[in-house]
Amino acid sequence: MEWDSFKSVFIAIVIAGALVVGAFFIQAQRPDVATQQPSPEMVKATGKCASCHRRETAAIVEEYERSEHAKEGTTCLDCHQPQDGQESFDHRGFTLAKSLTSKNCSQCHAEQNRQFLRSRHAAPAWAAVQGSTDFSREQIEFAEKYHGGAVARPANKLAQLEGQAATEVGCQGCHNIGKPNPDGSIGSCTQCHGRHEASVKLAREPRTCGQCHMGPDHAQIEIFEESKHGVLFETDGDEYNMDAEPEELTVSDMPSPTCTTCHMSGQEGLSVTHNVSERLSWYLFAPVSEKRPSYAENQAEMKQTCNNCHTAQHTDRYFEDAERVVQATNEKVNNYMSIVDSLRAEGHLTPTPFDESLEFEIFDYWHYYGRTAKHGAFMGGPDYVQWHGNYELLSRFVHLKEKAKELRSHGSSD
């Protein structure tokens, strides 16, 4: 019995020793790059990230391999390594950022980020829902230099009434393009460019802008699709060179425009910009629209874009017609709001926002139909100027006058 026990132990030791020796020789035969600590060189040499992620999250590998980043030799680690102020974690030997922000992209795209921070896509977008609470004093001061009152403001009253769930999943789904990040940066480039394809083509697609610029309060994608520009893109867009370098874009690449052509691109020598406010001459989103501080300069920039396809006379006449619609809409909103103000002064409306059905109609008047008429005029959407815009403005003005008469006759807001 003792001999049997001794024999079993001896055999186990021999087998274990053989395994150790075998493992040593196998390891010795592996190339150094496969056994050393993770590094950028290792990522490039072995494709180590892809070797796992092709099994676990295959789509992101496919997207990356189609990207300009891949063609230029930019690795996963180049983008995912932590920047100052970012939380990190160990991922199979790699130290990675827990979440990527515009700070990661600005390592290489510093000028684009600088332009973006001066746009309404940055801090003003988030503040439109959440107010100024989430921003540092320095961020507020910076944004206010370019967009006075757009960031130093309270949270949106309507969003608060709709509740946290609706706000987080709804409003913030678009407005987080300007969300302040824990690392001190603002926003996310992937809202427009995608996460792993990092695509200029994707950013040029009208439907990318239409993820957020749609619906009754800012129907830009619907207006674009109705316009001649939209029809031309729908007809011939598959023949366009949507991957052209922004600084080198010509009318040969894109004979008709998409949203980015007019608002951002450097077509035919124009300067490229990530400040989408740079070529806008009016505050069209406001109840009563006013000219922007740099009205003349901004409009000249936009007209230069138009003149790549149209004569200067045509462009000037187009802007004159659009501005007449803006001014007429302003007058209608002012007339409407004068009745509202008198009802409030007479006590027929309470000071509390959105606690009476009439207040929703008042909000819709300028926020939906007034905006629609103005956007339609500047973007070539006649149906949105008329039936979705001015018809509604007229109809609802008549309704308000009747409602005001009724309230005054009964002395009640119910």
C-alpha positions in Angstrom: 0.0 0.0 0.0 2.8 2.3 0.9 4.7 1.4 -2.4 1.5 2.2 -4.4 1.2 5.6 -2.8 4.9 6.4 -3.4 4.6 5.3 -7.0 1.6 7.6 -7.6 3.3 10.7 -6.1 6.5 10.0 -8.2 4.5 9.8 -11.4 2.7 13.0 -10.6 6.0 14.8 -10.0 7.4 13.5 -13.3 4.4 14.6 -15.3 4.3 18.1 -13.7 8.0 18.6 -14.4 7.5 17.6 -18.0 4.7 20.1 -18.4 6.8 22.9 -16.9 9.7 22.1 -19.2 7.4 21.9 -22.2 5.8 25.3 -21.4 9.2 26.9 -21.1 10.3 25.7 -24.5 6.9 26.8 -26.1 7.2 30.2 -24.5 10.8 30.6 -25.6 9.7 30.0 -29.2 7.1 32.9 -29.1 8.3 36.2 -30.6 9.2 38.9 -28.1 6.4 41.2 -29.4 3.9 38.6 -28.2 5.2 38.3 -24.7 6.3 41.9 -23.8 4.1 44.4 -22.0 1.4 46.1 -24.1 2.6 49.2 -26.0 1.6 51.2 -29.1 4.3 49.3 -31.1 2.8 46.0 -30.0 -0.7 47.1 -31.0 0.6 48.0 -34.5 2.7 44.9 -34.9 0.3 42.3 -33.7 -3.2 43.8 -34.1 -3.7 42.6 -30.5 -6.9 44.7 -29.9 -8.5 43.3 -33.0 -7.6 39.7 -32.2 -10.0 39.8 -29.2 -12.5 42.4 -30.4 -13.1 40.6 -33.6 -14.6 37.8 -31.5 -16.3 39.9 -28.9 -17.4 43.1 -30.7 -16.8 42.4 -34.3 -18.6 45.5 -35.7 -16.2 48.0 -34.2 -13.3 46.3 -35.8 -15.0 46.4 -39.2 -15.8 50.1 -38.7 -12.2 50.9 -37.7 -10.7 49.0 -40.5 -12.7 51.1 -43.0 -11.7 54.4 -41.4 -9.1 57.0 -42.3 -7.6 56.4 -38.9 -6.7 52.9 -39.9 -5.3 54.0 -43.3 -3.1 56.6 -41.5 -1.9 54.1 -38.9 -3.7 55.5 -35.9 -4.2 52.7 -33.4 -6.9 51.9 -30.9 -4.5 52.9 -28.1 -3.8 56.3 -29.7 -7.4 57.2 -29.1 -8.2 55.2 -26.0 -5.2 56.2 -23.8 -6.2 58.4 -20.9 -5.8 62.2 -21.2 -5.4 64.6 -18.3 -8.4 64.4 -16.0 -9.8 61.2 -17.3 -10.5 58.1 -15.2 -8.7 55.0 -16.4 -8.8 51.2 -15.9 -6.6 48.3 -16.6 -7.8 46.3 -19.6 -5.7 43.1 -20.0 -2.5 45.0 -19.4 -3.5 48.2 -21.2 -4.3 51.3 -19.3 -7.3 52.8 -21.0 -9.7 55.8 -20.5 -13.0 54.8 -19.1 -14.8 57.0 -21.6 -13.6 59.1 -24.5 -14.5 62.7 -25.0 -13.6 65.6 -27.3 -10.3 65.8 -25.3 -9.1 62.5 -26.9 -10.0 63.7 -30.4 -8.3 67.1 -29.8 -4.9 65.4 -29.5 -4.8 65.6 -33.3 -7.8 67.8 -34.1 -7.1 70.8 -31.9 -8.3 73.4 -34.3 -11.6 71.6 -35.0 -12.2 71.4 -31.3 -11.4 75.1 -30.9 -13.9 76.0 -33.5 -16.5 73.7 -32.0 -16.2 75.3 -28.6 -17.3 78.6 -30.1 -20.4 77.1 -31.6 -24.0 76.6 -30.3 -23.3 72.9 -30.6 -21.0 73.2 -27.6 -22.0 74.6 -24.2 -25.2 76.3 -25.3 -26.7 73.0 -26.5 -26.4 71.4 -23.1 -27.5 74.5 -21.2 -30.6 74.8 -23.3 -31.9 71.8 -21.3 -29.9 71.7 -18.1 -29.0 75.4 -17.6 -25.6 76.4 -16.3 -25.4 74.1 -13.3 -23.0 71.5 -14.8 -20.5 74.0 -16.1 -17.5 75.6 -14.4 -17.3 79.3 -14.1 -14.6 79.5 -16.7 -16.6 77.5 -19.2 -19.6 79.7 -18.7 -17.6 82.9 -19.1 -16.0 81.5 -22.3 -19.3 80.5 -23.9 -21.0 83.7 -22.9 -18.5 85.7 -24.9 -19.8 84.1 -28.1 -23.5 83.4 -27.1 -24.7 85.9 -24.5 -27.4 84.4 -22.3 -27.2 81.0 -23.9 -25.3 79.3 -21.0 -25.8 81.5 -18.0 -29.4 80.5 -17.7 -31.8 78.3 -15.6 -32.7 74.8 -16.5 -35.5 74.4 -19.1 -38.9 74.6 -17.3 -40.7 72.3 -19.8 -38.0 69.6 -19.5 -38.3 69.7 -15.7 -42.0 69.2 -15.9 -41.7 66.3 -18.3 -39.4 64.6 -15.8 -35.9 63.1 -15.5 -36.5 59.9 -17.5 -37.9 61.8 -20.5 -35.2 64.4 -20.3 -32.3 62.0 -20.0 -33.5 59.6 -22.8 -35.1 62.3 -24.9 -33.7 65.9 -24.7 -30.2 64.9 -23.7 -30.0 62.4 -26.5 -29.4 65.3 -28.8 -28.2 68.1 -26.5 -25.4 66.0 -25.1 -23.3 67.1 -28.1 -22.4 70.0 -25.7 -22.3 68.1 -22.4 -19.5 69.1 -20.1 -17.2 66.1 -19.3 -15.4 65.3 -16.0 -12.0 65.9 -17.7 -12.9 69.6 -18.3 -13.7 69.2 -22.0 -17.1 69.7 -23.6 -19.0 67.5 -26.0 -18.5 64.4 -28.1 -17.3 64.3 -31.7 -18.8 60.9 -32.2 -22.3 62.5 -32.3 -21.6 63.4 -35.9 -18.6 61.3 -37.0 -19.4 57.9 -35.4 -17.3 56.1 -32.9 -14.9 53.8 -34.8 -15.3 54.8 -38.4 -14.6 58.5 -37.6 -16.1 59.3 -40.9 -16.3 62.6 -42.8 -18.8 61.0 -45.1 -21.1 60.2 -42.2 -20.9 63.8 -41.0 -21.8 65.0 -44.5 -24.9 62.9 -44.7 -28.1 65.0 -44.2 -29.6 62.2 -42.1 -26.8 62.6 -39.6 -27.8 66.2 -38.9 -31.4 65.0 -39.1 -31.0 62.8 -36.0 -31.5 66.0 -34.0 -32.5 68.7 -36.5 -36.0 67.4 -37.2 -39.5 67.5 -35.9 -42.0 70.3 -35.3 -39.6 72.7 -33.5 -36.7 72.6 -35.9 -37.8 70.7 -39.1 -34.5 71.2 -41.0 -34.2 67.7 -42.3 -37.8 67.7 -43.5 -37.3 71.1 -45.1 -34.1 70.0 -46.8 -35.8 66.9 -48.3 -38.5 69.1 -49.7 -36.0 71.6 -51.2 -34.4 71.4 -54.6 -31.1 70.8 -52.8 -32.6 67.7 -51.1 -34.1 66.4 -54.3 -30.8 66.7 -56.1 -29.0 64.9 -53.4 -31.6 62.1 -53.3 -31.3 61.7 -57.1 -27.5 61.9 -57.5 -26.0 61.6 -54.1 -24.7 58.1 -54.6 -22.3 59.5 -57.3 -20.8 62.2 -55.0 -17.4 62.0 -53.5 -18.5 62.3 -49.9 -15.1 61.3 -48.6 -13.3 64.3 -50.1 -11.0 66.2 -47.8 -12.8 69.2 -46.3 -10.1 71.6 -47.3 -10.0 70.3 -50.9 -13.8 69.9 -51.5 -15.0 71.2 -54.9 -18.3 71.3 -56.8 -17.0 68.3 -58.8 -17.1 66.3 -55.6 -20.5 67.5 -54.6 -22.4 69.4 -57.3 -25.3 70.1 -54.9 -25.0 70.8 -51.1 -25.9 68.9 -48.0 -26.1 70.6 -44.6 -22.4 70.6 -44.0 -21.6 72.1 -47.4 -23.4 75.3 -46.5 -22.6 75.4 -42.8 -19.1 73.9 -42.4 -17.3 72.9 -45.6 -14.4 74.6 -47.4 -15.9 74.1 -50.9 -14.0 76.0 -53.6 -11.6 77.7 -51.2 -13.9 78.6 -48.4 -12.4 78.1 -44.9 -13.5 74.9 -43.2 -15.2 75.4 -39.8 -16.6 73.3 -37.0 -18.5 76.4 -35.7 -21.9 75.9 -37.2 -22.9 79.3 -36.1 -20.3 81.1 -38.2 -22.4 81.5 -41.4 -25.8 82.2 -39.7 -27.0 85.8 -39.8 -30.2 85.6 -37.7 -31.3 84.0 -34.4 -34.1 82.0 -36.2 -34.8 79.9 -33.1 -35.9 82.8 -31.0 -39.6 83.8 -30.6 -38.8 87.1 -32.2 -35.7 86.8 -34.3 -32.9 89.4 -34.3 -29.8 89.8 -36.3 -26.7 88.1 -34.8 -23.9 90.4 -33.7 -21.8 89.5 -36.7 -24.7 89.6 -39.1 -23.0 91.1 -42.1 -19.8 89.0 -41.9 -21.8 85.8 -41.3 -24.2 86.4 -44.2 -21.3 87.3 -46.5 -19.7 83.9 -45.7 -23.0 82.0 -46.4 -23.6 84.0 -49.6 -20.1 83.0 -50.8 -21.2 79.4 -50.4 -24.4 79.9 -52.4 -22.4 81.7 -55.1 -20.5 78.5 -55.9 -23.7 77.4 -57.7 -25.9 80.6 -58.1 -25.3 84.1 -59.5 -24.8 86.8 -56.9 -28.1 88.5 -58.0 -30.0 85.3 -57.4 -28.4 84.8 -54.0 -29.1 88.4 -52.9 -32.7 88.2 -54.0 -33.1 84.8 -52.1 -31.8 86.3 -48.9 -34.0 89.4 -49.3 -37.1 87.2 -49.7 -36.1 85.0 -46.7 -35.6 88.1 -44.5 -39.1 89.4 -45.5 -40.5 86.2 -44.1 -38.6 86.6 -40.9 -39.8 90.1 -40.4 -43.4 89.2 -41.2 -43.2 86.3 -38.8 -41.7 88.6 -36.1 -44.7 90.9 -36.5 -47.2 88.0 -36.2 -45.5 86.7 -33.1 -45.4 90.2 -31.5 -49.1 90.6 -32.2 -49.9 87.3 -30.7 -47.8 87.9 -27.6 -49.3 91.3 -27.0 -52.6 89.5 -26.4 -50.9 86.9 -24.2 -49.3 89.7 -22.2 -52.6 91.5 -21.7 -54.3 88.3 -20.5 -51.5 87.7 -18.0 -51.7 91.2 -16.8 -55.5 90.9 -16.3 -55.0 87.7 -14.3 -56.4 85.3 -16.8 -53.1 83.4 -17.0 -51.1 82.4 -13.9 -47.3 83.2 -13.6 -46.6 79.4 -13.3 -45.3 78.0 -16.6 -47.2 75.3 -18.4 -50.0 74.8 -15.9 -52.8 75.8 -18.3 -53.7 74.4 -21.7 -53.5 77.8 -23.3 -49.9 78.1 -22.4 -49.0 75.1 -24.5 -50.7 76.7 -27.5 -48.8 79.9 -26.8 -45.5 78.0 -26.8 -46.4 76.1 -30.0 -47.1 79.4 -31.8 -43.6 80.6 -31.9 -41.6 77.4 -31.0 -43.2 75.3 -33.7 -44.9 77.4 -36.4 -43.0 80.6 -36.2 -39.7 78.7 -36.3 -40.9 76.5 -39.2 -41.9 79.5 -41.4 -38.5 81.1 -40.8 -36.4 78.0 -41.4 -38.4 77.1 -44.5 -37.7 80.6 -46.0 -34.0 80.3 -45.6 -33.7 76.6 -46.6 -36.0 76.5 -49.7 -39.0 74.8 -48.2 -42.1 76.6 -49.6 -44.6 74.2 -48.0 -43.0 74.8 -44.6 -43.2 78.6 -45.1 -46.9 78.3 -46.0 -49.0 75.3 -44.7 -46.7 74.2 -41.8 -45.9 77.8 -40.9 -48.0 80.8 -41.9 -51.3 78.9 -42.2 -50.9 77.7 -38.6 -49.9 81.2 -37.4 -53.0 82.7 -38.9 -55.3 79.9 -37.7 -54.0 80.0 -34.1 -54.0 83.8 -34.0 -57.8 83.7 -34.7 -58.2 81.0 -32.0 -56.3 83.1 -29.5 -58.5 86.2 -30.1 -61.6 84.1 -29.6 -60.2 82.5 -26.4 -59.2 85.9 -25.0 -62.7 87.2 -25.6 -64.1 84.1 -23.9 -61.8 84.5 -20.9 -62.6 88.1 -20.4 -66.3 87.4 -20.6 -66.1 84.7 -17.9 -63.3 86.1 -15.9 -61.6 82.7 -15.8 -58.6 80.9 -17.4 -60.3 77.5 -17.4 
